[in-house]
Amino acid sequence: MLSKILVIAIFIAVLASLASALVFLIKDRGGSTRTAKALTVRVGISIGLFTLLFLLWWFGLITPHGIQR
């Protein structure tokens, strides 16, 4: 259960970083590099999330499943 909460928290961090990049894009109008930095952070967090999901699957803490019919 802890692993699922961690994955959800990291996913929320990805969305927060994306939202901050949008705010910087609107606010700065291309005048600074804050948008690029926020998007770089988002990519880093996303790669970390993917790695975490892979490790959780590798250790058997989560199991993939198909769409239920």
mmCIF file of the N, C-alpha and C atoms, coordinates in Angstrom:
data_MODEL
# 
_entry.id   MODEL 
# 
loop_
_atom_site.group_PDB 
_atom_site.id 
_atom_site.type_symbol 
_atom_site.label_atom_id 
_atom_site.label_alt_id 
_atom_site.label_comp_id 
_atom_site.label_asym_id 
_atom_site.label_entity_id 
_atom_site.label_seq_id 
_atom_site.pdbx_PDB_ins_code 
_atom_site.Cartn_x 
_atom_site.Cartn_y 
_atom_site.Cartn_z 
_atom_site.occupancy 
_atom_site.B_iso_or_equiv 
_atom_site.pdbx_formal_charge 
_atom_site.auth_seq_id 
_atom_site.auth_comp_id 
_atom_site.auth_asym_id 
_atom_site.auth_atom_id 
_atom_site.pdbx_PDB_model_num 
ATOM 1   N N  . MET A 1 1  ? 0.820   -1.189 0.000   1.00 0.00 ? 1  MET A N  1 
ATOM 2   C CA . MET A 1 1  ? 0.000   0.000  0.000   1.00 0.00 ? 1  MET A CA 1 
ATOM 3   C C  . MET A 1 1  ? 0.866   1.256  0.000   1.00 0.00 ? 1  MET A C  1 
ATOM 4   N N  . LEU A 1 2  ? 1.994   1.182  0.725   1.00 0.00 ? 2  LEU A N  1 
ATOM 5   C CA . LEU A 1 2  ? 2.898   2.329  0.790   1.00 0.00 ? 2  LEU A CA 1 
ATOM 6   C C  . LEU A 1 2  ? 3.462   2.664  -0.594  1.00 0.00 ? 2  LEU A C  1 
ATOM 7   N N  . SER A 1 3  ? 3.744   1.633  -1.384  1.00 0.00 ? 3  SER A N  1 
ATOM 8   C CA . SER A 1 3  ? 4.299   1.870  -2.712  1.00 0.00 ? 3  SER A CA 1 
ATOM 9   C C  . SER A 1 3  ? 3.291   2.582  -3.606  1.00 0.00 ? 3  SER A C  1 
ATOM 10  N N  . LYS A 1 4  ? 2.020   2.244  -3.478  1.00 0.00 ? 4  LYS A N  1 
ATOM 11  C CA . LYS A 1 4  ? 0.987   2.909  -4.288  1.00 0.00 ? 4  LYS A CA 1 
ATOM 12  C C  . LYS A 1 4  ? 0.829   4.370  -3.900  1.00 0.00 ? 4  LYS A C  1 
ATOM 13  N N  . ILE A 1 5  ? 0.912   4.645  -2.607  1.00 0.00 ? 5  ILE A N  1 
ATOM 14  C CA . ILE A 1 5  ? 0.828   6.030  -2.140  1.00 0.00 ? 5  ILE A CA 1 
ATOM 15  C C  . ILE A 1 5  ? 2.030   6.825  -2.639  1.00 0.00 ? 5  ILE A C  1 
ATOM 16  N N  . LEU A 1 6  ? 3.205   6.212  -2.625  1.00 0.00 ? 6  LEU A N  1 
ATOM 17  C CA . LEU A 1 6  ? 4.416   6.874  -3.119  1.00 0.00 ? 6  LEU A CA 1 
ATOM 18  C C  . LEU A 1 6  ? 4.303   7.192  -4.611  1.00 0.00 ? 6  LEU A C  1 
ATOM 19  N N  . VAL A 1 7  ? 3.795   6.252  -5.388  1.00 0.00 ? 7  VAL A N  1 
ATOM 20  C CA . VAL A 1 7  ? 3.626   6.474  -6.823  1.00 0.00 ? 7  VAL A CA 1 
ATOM 21  C C  . VAL A 1 7  ? 2.638   7.610  -7.073  1.00 0.00 ? 7  VAL A C  1 
ATOM 22  N N  . ILE A 1 8  ? 1.545   7.632  -6.349  1.00 0.00 ? 8  ILE A N  1 
ATOM 23  C CA . ILE A 1 8  ? 0.553   8.702  -6.510  1.00 0.00 ? 8  ILE A CA 1 
ATOM 24  C C  . ILE A 1 8  ? 1.147   10.055 -6.130  1.00 0.00 ? 8  ILE A C  1 
ATOM 25  N N  . ALA A 1 9  ? 1.924   10.096 -5.041  1.00 0.00 ? 9  ALA A N  1 
ATOM 26  C CA . ALA A 1 9  ? 2.552   11.350 -4.615  1.00 0.00 ? 9  ALA A CA 1 
ATOM 27  C C  . ALA A 1 9  ? 3.543   11.860 -5.665  1.00 0.00 ? 9  ALA A C  1 
ATOM 28  N N  . ILE A 1 10 ? 4.317   10.967 -6.238  1.00 0.00 ? 10 ILE A N  1 
ATOM 29  C CA . ILE A 1 10 ? 5.273   11.381 -7.265  1.00 0.00 ? 10 ILE A CA 1 
ATOM 30  C C  . ILE A 1 10 ? 4.530   11.852 -8.515  1.00 0.00 ? 10 ILE A C  1 
ATOM 31  N N  . PHE A 1 11 ? 3.439   11.176 -8.872  1.00 0.00 ? 11 PHE A N  1 
ATOM 32  C CA . PHE A 1 11 ? 2.652   11.607 -10.029 1.00 0.00 ? 11 PHE A CA 1 
ATOM 33  C C  . PHE A 1 11 ? 2.065   12.998 -9.795  1.00 0.00 ? 11 PHE A C  1 
ATOM 34  N N  . ILE A 1 12 ? 1.630   13.280 -8.587  1.00 0.00 ? 12 ILE A N  1 
ATOM 35  C CA . ILE A 1 12 ? 1.124   14.620 -8.258  1.00 0.00 ? 12 ILE A CA 1 
ATOM 36  C C  . ILE A 1 12 ? 2.250   15.646 -8.362  1.00 0.00 ? 12 ILE A C  1 
ATOM 37  N N  . ALA A 1 13 ? 3.469   15.267 -7.982  1.00 0.00 ? 13 ALA A N  1 
ATOM 38  C CA . ALA A 1 13 ? 4.619   16.171 -8.125  1.00 0.00 ? 13 ALA A CA 1 
ATOM 39  C C  . ALA A 1 13 ? 4.899   16.470 -9.597  1.00 0.00 ? 13 ALA A C  1 
ATOM 40  N N  . VAL A 1 14 ? 4.730   15.470 -10.467 1.00 0.00 ? 14 VAL A N  1 
ATOM 41  C CA . VAL A 1 14 ? 4.902   15.684 -11.910 1.00 0.00 ? 14 VAL A CA 1 
ATOM 42  C C  . VAL A 1 14 ? 3.875   16.701 -12.406 1.00 0.00 ? 14 VAL A C  1 
ATOM 43  N N  . LEU A 1 15 ? 2.630   16.528 -11.988 1.00 0.00 ? 15 LEU A N  1 
ATOM 44  C CA . LEU A 1 15 ? 1.579   17.465 -12.411 1.00 0.00 ? 15 LEU A CA 1 
ATOM 45  C C  . LEU A 1 15 ? 1.818   18.870 -11.859 1.00 0.00 ? 15 LEU A C  1 
ATOM 46  N N  . ALA A 1 16 ? 2.312   18.964 -10.619 1.00 0.00 ? 16 ALA A N  1 
ATOM 47  C CA . ALA A 1 16 ? 2.607   20.273 -10.033 1.00 0.00 ? 16 ALA A CA 1 
ATOM 48  C C  . ALA A 1 16 ? 3.730   20.971 -10.792 1.00 0.00 ? 16 ALA A C  1 
ATOM 49  N N  . SER A 1 17 ? 4.738   20.227 -11.187 1.00 0.00 ? 17 SER A N  1 
ATOM 50  C CA . SER A 1 17 ? 5.832   20.808 -11.953 1.00 0.00 ? 17 SER A CA 1 
ATOM 51  C C  . SER A 1 17 ? 5.342   21.285 -13.325 1.00 0.00 ? 17 SER A C  1 
ATOM 52  N N  . LEU A 1 18 ? 4.467   20.508 -13.927 1.00 0.00 ? 18 LEU A N  1 
ATOM 53  C CA . LEU A 1 18 ? 3.898   20.906 -15.213 1.00 0.00 ? 18 LEU A CA 1 
ATOM 54  C C  . LEU A 1 18 ? 3.051   22.170 -15.062 1.00 0.00 ? 18 LEU A C  1 
ATOM 55  N N  . ALA A 1 19 ? 2.284   22.254 -13.983 1.00 0.00 ? 19 ALA A N  1 
ATOM 56  C CA . ALA A 1 19 ? 1.472   23.447 -13.736 1.00 0.00 ? 19 ALA A CA 1 
ATOM 57  C C  . ALA A 1 19 ? 2.351   24.673 -13.483 1.00 0.00 ? 19 ALA A C  1 
ATOM 58  N N  . SER A 1 20 ? 3.437   24.495 -12.744 1.00 0.00 ? 20 SER A N  1 
ATOM 59  C CA . SER A 1 20 ? 4.318   25.637 -12.503 1.00 0.00 ? 20 SER A CA 1 
ATOM 60  C C  . SER A 1 20 ? 4.975   26.103 -13.801 1.00 0.00 ? 20 SER A C  1 
ATOM 61  N N  . ALA A 1 21 ? 5.300   25.172 -14.687 1.00 0.00 ? 21 ALA A N  1 
ATOM 62  C CA . ALA A 1 21 ? 5.866   25.567 -15.979 1.00 0.00 ? 21 ALA A CA 1 
ATOM 63  C C  . ALA A 1 21 ? 4.854   26.385 -16.772 1.00 0.00 ? 21 ALA A C  1 
ATOM 64  N N  . LEU A 1 22 ? 3.586   25.992 -16.705 1.00 0.00 ? 22 LEU A N  1 
ATOM 65  C CA . LEU A 1 22 ? 2.543   26.760 -17.399 1.00 0.00 ? 22 LEU A CA 1 
ATOM 66  C C  . LEU A 1 22 ? 2.419   28.159 -16.817 1.00 0.00 ? 22 LEU A C  1 
ATOM 67  N N  . VAL A 1 23 ? 2.464   28.259 -15.499 1.00 0.00 ? 23 VAL A N  1 
ATOM 68  C CA . VAL A 1 23 ? 2.382   29.577 -14.863 1.00 0.00 ? 23 VAL A CA 1 
ATOM 69  C C  . VAL A 1 23 ? 3.572   30.442 -15.264 1.00 0.00 ? 23 VAL A C  1 
ATOM 70  N N  . PHE A 1 24 ? 4.770   29.867 -15.261 1.00 0.00 ? 24 PHE A N  1 
ATOM 71  C CA . PHE A 1 24 ? 5.957   30.630 -15.654 1.00 0.00 ? 24 PHE A CA 1 
ATOM 72  C C  . PHE A 1 24 ? 5.883   31.052 -17.114 1.00 0.00 ? 24 PHE A C  1 
ATOM 73  N N  . LEU A 1 25 ? 5.342   30.182 -17.956 1.00 0.00 ? 25 LEU A N  1 
ATOM 74  C CA . LEU A 1 25 ? 5.212   30.506 -19.376 1.00 0.00 ? 25 LEU A CA 1 
ATOM 75  C C  . LEU A 1 25 ? 4.282   31.700 -19.580 1.00 0.00 ? 25 LEU A C  1 
ATOM 76  N N  . ILE A 1 26 ? 3.185   31.717 -18.857 1.00 0.00 ? 26 ILE A N  1 
ATOM 77  C CA . ILE A 1 26 ? 2.214   32.811 -18.991 1.00 0.00 ? 26 ILE A CA 1 
ATOM 78  C C  . ILE A 1 26 ? 2.743   34.089 -18.354 1.00 0.00 ? 26 ILE A C  1 
ATOM 79  N N  . LYS A 1 27 ? 3.355   33.956 -17.174 1.00 0.00 ? 27 LYS A N  1 
ATOM 80  C CA . LYS A 1 27 ? 3.807   35.119 -16.419 1.00 0.00 ? 27 LYS A CA 1 
ATOM 81  C C  . LYS A 1 27 ? 5.016   35.807 -17.047 1.00 0.00 ? 27 LYS A C  1 
ATOM 82  N N  . ASP A 1 28 ? 6.012   35.032 -17.448 1.00 0.00 ? 28 ASP A N  1 
ATOM 83  C CA . ASP A 1 28 ? 7.276   35.600 -17.918 1.00 0.00 ? 28 ASP A CA 1 
ATOM 84  C C  . ASP A 1 28 ? 7.260   35.972 -19.398 1.00 0.00 ? 28 ASP A C  1 
ATOM 85  N N  . ARG A 1 29 ? 6.359   35.405 -20.151 1.00 0.00 ? 29 ARG A N  1 
ATOM 86  C CA . ARG A 1 29 ? 6.247   35.670 -21.595 1.00 0.00 ? 29 ARG A CA 1 
ATOM 87  C C  . ARG A 1 29 ? 7.581   35.438 -22.317 1.00 0.00 ? 29 ARG A C  1 
ATOM 88  N N  . GLY A 1 30 ? 8.261   34.371 -21.938 1.00 0.00 ? 30 GLY A N  1 
ATOM 89  C CA . GLY A 1 30 ? 9.509   34.015 -22.612 1.00 0.00 ? 30 GLY A CA 1 
ATOM 90  C C  . GLY A 1 30 ? 10.709  34.823 -22.169 1.00 0.00 ? 30 GLY A C  1 
ATOM 91  N N  . GLY A 1 31 ? 10.574  35.593 -21.095 1.00 0.00 ? 31 GLY A N  1 
ATOM 92  C CA . GLY A 1 31 ? 11.666  36.452 -20.655 1.00 0.00 ? 31 GLY A CA 1 
ATOM 93  C C  . GLY A 1 31 ? 12.682  35.779 -19.753 1.00 0.00 ? 31 GLY A C  1 
ATOM 94  N N  . SER A 1 32 ? 12.393  34.569 -19.279 1.00 0.00 ? 32 SER A N  1 
ATOM 95  C CA . SER A 1 32 ? 13.337  33.909 -18.385 1.00 0.00 ? 32 SER A CA 1 
ATOM 96  C C  . SER A 1 32 ? 13.413  32.413 -18.714 1.00 0.00 ? 32 SER A C  1 
ATOM 97  N N  . THR A 1 33 ? 14.266  31.731 -17.977 1.00 0.00 ? 33 THR A N  1 
ATOM 98  C CA . THR A 1 33 ? 14.452  30.298 -18.220 1.00 0.00 ? 33 THR A CA 1 
ATOM 99  C C  . THR A 1 33 ? 13.701  29.444 -17.197 1.00 0.00 ? 33 THR A C  1 
ATOM 100 N N  . ARG A 1 34 ? 12.823  30.055 -16.406 1.00 0.00 ? 34 ARG A N  1 
ATOM 101 C CA . ARG A 1 34 ? 12.115  29.292 -15.371 1.00 0.00 ? 34 ARG A CA 1 
ATOM 102 C C  . ARG A 1 34 ? 11.217  28.216 -15.973 1.00 0.00 ? 34 ARG A C  1 
ATOM 103 N N  . THR A 1 35 ? 10.624  28.482 -17.130 1.00 0.00 ? 35 THR A N  1 
ATOM 104 C CA . THR A 1 35 ? 9.772   27.477 -17.771 1.00 0.00 ? 35 THR A CA 1 
ATOM 105 C C  . THR A 1 35 ? 10.597  26.256 -18.158 1.00 0.00 ? 35 THR A C  1 
ATOM 106 N N  . ALA A 1 36 ? 11.727  26.473 -18.759 1.00 0.00 ? 36 ALA A N  1 
ATOM 107 C CA . ALA A 1 36 ? 12.584  25.356 -19.172 1.00 0.00 ? 36 ALA A CA 1 
ATOM 108 C C  . ALA A 1 36 ? 13.083  24.568 -17.955 1.00 0.00 ? 36 ALA A C  1 
ATOM 109 N N  . LYS A 1 37 ? 13.412  25.262 -16.887 1.00 0.00 ? 37 LYS A N  1 
ATOM 110 C CA . LYS A 1 37 ? 13.873  24.574 -15.681 1.00 0.00 ? 37 LYS A CA 1 
ATOM 111 C C  . LYS A 1 37 ? 12.757  23.738 -15.066 1.00 0.00 ? 37 LYS A C  1 
ATOM 112 N N  . ALA A 1 38 ? 11.535  24.275 -15.041 1.00 0.00 ? 38 ALA A N  1 
ATOM 113 C CA . ALA A 1 38 ? 10.402  23.522 -14.490 1.00 0.00 ? 38 ALA A CA 1 
ATOM 114 C C  . ALA A 1 38 ? 10.112  22.286 -15.331 1.00 0.00 ? 38 ALA A C  1 
ATOM 115 N N  . LEU A 1 39 ? 10.226  22.416 -16.646 1.00 0.00 ? 39 LEU A N  1 
ATOM 116 C CA . LEU A 1 39 ? 9.999   21.267 -17.517 1.00 0.00 ? 39 LEU A CA 1 
ATOM 117 C C  . LEU A 1 39 ? 11.126  20.243 -17.381 1.00 0.00 ? 39 LEU A C  1 
ATOM 118 N N  . THR A 1 40 ? 12.339  20.711 -17.141 1.00 0.00 ? 40 THR A N  1 
ATOM 119 C CA . THR A 1 40 ? 13.457  19.801 -16.905 1.00 0.00 ? 40 THR A CA 1 
ATOM 120 C C  . THR A 1 40 ? 13.243  19.013 -15.623 1.00 0.00 ? 40 THR A C  1 
ATOM 121 N N  . VAL A 1 41 ? 12.757  19.677 -14.593 1.00 0.00 ? 41 VAL A N  1 
ATOM 122 C CA . VAL A 1 41 ? 12.443  18.999 -13.336 1.00 0.00 ? 41 VAL A CA 1 
ATOM 123 C C  . VAL A 1 41 ? 11.351  17.963 -13.565 1.00 0.00 ? 41 VAL A C  1 
ATOM 124 N N  . ARG A 1 42 ? 10.341  18.308 -14.360 1.00 0.00 ? 42 ARG A N  1 
ATOM 125 C CA . ARG A 1 42 ? 9.251   17.381 -14.647 1.00 0.00 ? 42 ARG A CA 1 
ATOM 126 C C  . ARG A 1 42 ? 9.766   16.129 -15.344 1.00 0.00 ? 42 ARG A C  1 
ATOM 127 N N  . VAL A 1 43 ? 10.649  16.308 -16.306 1.00 0.00 ? 43 VAL A N  1 
ATOM 128 C CA . VAL A 1 43 ? 11.211  15.156 -17.015 1.00 0.00 ? 43 VAL A CA 1 
ATOM 129 C C  . VAL A 1 43 ? 12.019  14.282 -16.056 1.00 0.00 ? 43 VAL A C  1 
ATOM 130 N N  . GLY A 1 44 ? 12.801  14.907 -15.190 1.00 0.00 ? 44 GLY A N  1 
ATOM 131 C CA . GLY A 1 44 ? 13.580  14.146 -14.210 1.00 0.00 ? 44 GLY A CA 1 
ATOM 132 C C  . GLY A 1 44 ? 12.689  13.362 -13.252 1.00 0.00 ? 44 GLY A C  1 
ATOM 133 N N  . ILE A 1 45 ? 11.633  13.992 -12.774 1.00 0.00 ? 45 ILE A N  1 
ATOM 134 C CA . ILE A 1 45 ? 10.705  13.302 -11.875 1.00 0.00 ? 45 ILE A CA 1 
ATOM 135 C C  . ILE A 1 45 ? 10.008  12.168 -12.615 1.00 0.00 ? 45 ILE A C  1 
ATOM 136 N N  . SER A 1 46 ? 9.649   12.386 -13.877 1.00 0.00 ? 46 SER A N  1 
ATOM 137 C CA . SER A 1 46 ? 8.981   11.343 -14.659 1.00 0.00 ? 46 SER A CA 1 
ATOM 138 C C  . SER A 1 46 ? 9.891   10.139 -14.877 1.00 0.00 ? 46 SER A C  1 
ATOM 139 N N  . ILE A 1 47 ? 11.149  10.388 -15.157 1.00 0.00 ? 47 ILE A N  1 
ATOM 140 C CA . ILE A 1 47 ? 12.103  9.285  -15.313 1.00 0.00 ? 47 ILE A CA 1 
ATOM 141 C C  . ILE A 1 47 ? 12.261  8.540  -13.986 1.00 0.00 ? 47 ILE A C  1 
ATOM 142 N N  . GLY A 1 48 ? 12.315  9.274  -12.904 1.00 0.00 ? 48 GLY A N  1 
ATOM 143 C CA . GLY A 1 48 ? 12.382  8.642  -11.589 1.00 0.00 ? 48 GLY A CA 1 
ATOM 144 C C  . GLY A 1 48 ? 11.143  7.812  -11.287 1.00 0.00 ? 48 GLY A C  1 
ATOM 145 N N  . LEU A 1 49 ? 9.967   8.311  -11.673 1.00 0.00 ? 49 LEU A N  1 
ATOM 146 C CA . LEU A 1 49 ? 8.722   7.569  -11.470 1.00 0.00 ? 49 LEU A CA 1 
ATOM 147 C C  . LEU A 1 49 ? 8.725   6.280  -12.287 1.00 0.00 ? 49 LEU A C  1 
ATOM 148 N N  . PHE A 1 50 ? 9.167   6.360  -13.527 1.00 0.00 ? 50 PHE A N  1 
ATOM 149 C CA . PHE A 1 50 ? 9.240   5.170  -14.373 1.00 0.00 ? 50 PHE A CA 1 
ATOM 150 C C  . PHE A 1 50 ? 10.192  4.143  -13.767 1.00 0.00 ? 50 PHE A C  1 
ATOM 151 N N  . THR A 1 51 ? 11.333  4.610  -13.294 1.00 0.00 ? 51 THR A N  1 
ATOM 152 C CA . THR A 1 51 ? 12.306  3.714  -12.670 1.00 0.00 ? 51 THR A CA 1 
ATOM 153 C C  . THR A 1 51 ? 11.726  3.074  -11.408 1.00 0.00 ? 51 THR A C  1 
ATOM 154 N N  . LEU A 1 52 ? 11.031  3.871  -10.605 1.00 0.00 ? 52 LEU A N  1 
ATOM 155 C CA . LEU A 1 52 ? 10.407  3.338  -9.399  1.00 0.00 ? 52 LEU A CA 1 
ATOM 156 C C  . LEU A 1 52 ? 9.361   2.284  -9.739  1.00 0.00 ? 52 LEU A C  1 
ATOM 157 N N  . LEU A 1 53 ? 8.528   2.550  -10.738 1.00 0.00 ? 53 LEU A N  1 
ATOM 158 C CA . LEU A 1 53 ? 7.520   1.574  -11.147 1.00 0.00 ? 53 LEU A CA 1 
ATOM 159 C C  . LEU A 1 53 ? 8.167   0.283  -11.628 1.00 0.00 ? 53 LEU A C  1 
ATOM 160 N N  . PHE A 1 54 ? 9.236   0.398  -12.388 1.00 0.00 ? 54 PHE A N  1 
ATOM 161 C CA . PHE A 1 54 ? 9.938   -0.788 -12.858 1.00 0.00 ? 54 PHE A CA 1 
ATOM 162 C C  . PHE A 1 54 ? 10.512  -1.585 -11.690 1.00 0.00 ? 54 PHE A C  1 
ATOM 163 N N  . LEU A 1 55 ? 11.118  -0.894 -10.726 1.00 0.00 ? 55 LEU A N  1 
ATOM 164 C CA . LEU A 1 55 ? 11.700  -1.586 -9.573  1.00 0.00 ? 55 LEU A CA 1 
ATOM 165 C C  . LEU A 1 55 ? 10.623  -2.243 -8.711  1.00 0.00 ? 55 LEU A C  1 
ATOM 166 N N  . LEU A 1 56 ? 9.501   -1.552 -8.523  1.00 0.00 ? 56 LEU A N  1 
ATOM 167 C CA . LEU A 1 56 ? 8.407   -2.146 -7.757  1.00 0.00 ? 56 LEU A CA 1 
ATOM 168 C C  . LEU A 1 56 ? 7.880   -3.401 -8.439  1.00 0.00 ? 56 LEU A C  1 
ATOM 169 N N  . TRP A 1 57 ? 7.790   -3.374 -9.748  1.00 0.00 ? 57 TRP A N  1 
ATOM 170 C CA . TRP A 1 57 ? 7.364   -4.556 -10.499 1.00 0.00 ? 57 TRP A CA 1 
ATOM 171 C C  . TRP A 1 57 ? 8.417   -5.656 -10.389 1.00 0.00 ? 57 TRP A C  1 
ATOM 172 N N  . TRP A 1 58 ? 9.683   -5.294 -10.511 1.00 0.00 ? 58 TRP A N  1 
ATOM 173 C CA . TRP A 1 58 ? 10.782  -6.264 -10.471 1.00 0.00 ? 58 TRP A CA 1 
ATOM 174 C C  . TRP A 1 58 ? 10.804  -7.023 -9.133  1.00 0.00 ? 58 TRP A C  1 
ATOM 175 N N  . PHE A 1 59 ? 10.553  -6.284 -8.040  1.00 0.00 ? 59 PHE A N  1 
ATOM 176 C CA . PHE A 1 59 ? 10.562  -6.915 -6.719  1.00 0.00 ? 59 PHE A CA 1 
ATOM 177 C C  . PHE A 1 59 ? 9.216   -7.544 -6.354  1.00 0.00 ? 59 PHE A C  1 
ATOM 178 N N  . GLY A 1 60 ? 8.248   -7.445 -7.213  1.00 0.00 ? 60 GLY A N  1 
ATOM 179 C CA . GLY A 1 60 ? 6.958   -8.085 -6.991  1.00 0.00 ? 60 GLY A CA 1 
ATOM 180 C C  . GLY A 1 60 ? 6.011   -7.335 -6.079  1.00 0.00 ? 60 GLY A C  1 
ATOM 181 N N  . LEU A 1 61 ? 6.274   -6.062 -5.835  1.00 0.00 ? 61 LEU A N  1 
ATOM 182 C CA . LEU A 1 61 ? 5.402   -5.283 -4.966  1.00 0.00 ? 61 LEU A CA 1 
ATOM 183 C C  . LEU A 1 61 ? 4.147   -4.793 -5.681  1.00 0.00 ? 61 LEU A C  1 
ATOM 184 N N  . ILE A 1 62 ? 4.217   -4.673 -6.993  1.00 0.00 ? 62 ILE A N  1 
ATOM 185 C CA . ILE A 1 62 ? 3.046   -4.355 -7.799  1.00 0.00 ? 62 ILE A CA 1 
ATOM 186 C C  . ILE A 1 62 ? 3.000   -5.347 -8.955  1.00 0.00 ? 62 ILE A C  1 
ATOM 187 N N  . THR A 1 63 ? 1.819   -5.590 -9.461  1.00 0.00 ? 63 THR A N  1 
ATOM 188 C CA . THR A 1 63 ? 1.678   -6.511 -10.588 1.00 0.00 ? 63 THR A CA 1 
ATOM 189 C C  . THR A 1 63 ? 0.877   -5.834 -11.684 1.00 0.00 ? 63 THR A C  1 
ATOM 190 N N  . PRO A 1 64 ? 1.328   -5.945 -12.912 1.00 0.00 ? 64 PRO A N  1 
ATOM 191 C CA . PRO A 1 64 ? 0.568   -5.372 -14.020 1.00 0.00 ? 64 PRO A CA 1 
ATOM 192 C C  . PRO A 1 64 ? -0.672  -6.218 -14.276 1.00 0.00 ? 64 PRO A C  1 
ATOM 193 N N  . HIS A 1 65 ? -1.696  -5.570 -14.765 1.00 0.00 ? 65 HIS A N  1 
ATOM 194 C CA . HIS A 1 65 ? -2.913  -6.291 -15.116 1.00 0.00 ? 65 HIS A CA 1 
ATOM 195 C C  . HIS A 1 65 ? -3.562  -5.604 -16.315 1.00 0.00 ? 65 HIS A C  1 
ATOM 196 N N  . GLY A 1 66 ? -4.338  -6.347 -17.037 1.00 0.00 ? 66 GLY A N  1 
ATOM 197 C CA . GLY A 1 66 ? -5.007  -5.815 -18.214 1.00 0.00 ? 66 GLY A CA 1 
ATOM 198 C C  . GLY A 1 66 ? -6.305  -5.133 -17.831 1.00 0.00 ? 66 GLY A C  1 
ATOM 199 N N  . ILE A 1 67 ? -6.960  -4.603 -18.832 1.00 0.00 ? 67 ILE A N  1 
ATOM 200 C CA . ILE A 1 67 ? -8.255  -3.974 -18.623 1.00 0.00 ? 67 ILE A CA 1 
ATOM 201 C C  . ILE A 1 67 ? -9.295  -5.069 -18.379 1.00 0.00 ? 67 ILE A C  1 
ATOM 202 N N  . GLN A 1 68 ? -10.049 -4.935 -17.316 1.00 0.00 ? 68 GLN A N  1 
ATOM 203 C CA . GLN A 1 68 ? -11.060 -5.941 -16.978 1.00 0.00 ? 68 GLN A CA 1 
ATOM 204 C C  . GLN A 1 68 ? -12.286 -5.769 -17.871 1.00 0.00 ? 68 GLN A C  1 
ATOM 205 N N  . ARG A 1 69 ? -12.792 -6.894 -18.384 1.00 0.00 ? 69 ARG A N  1 
ATOM 206 C CA . ARG A 1 69 ? -13.982 -6.838 -19.234 1.00 0.00 ? 69 ARG A CA 1 
ATOM 207 C C  . ARG A 1 69 ? -15.199 -7.236 -18.470 1.00 0.00 ? 69 ARG A C  1 
# 
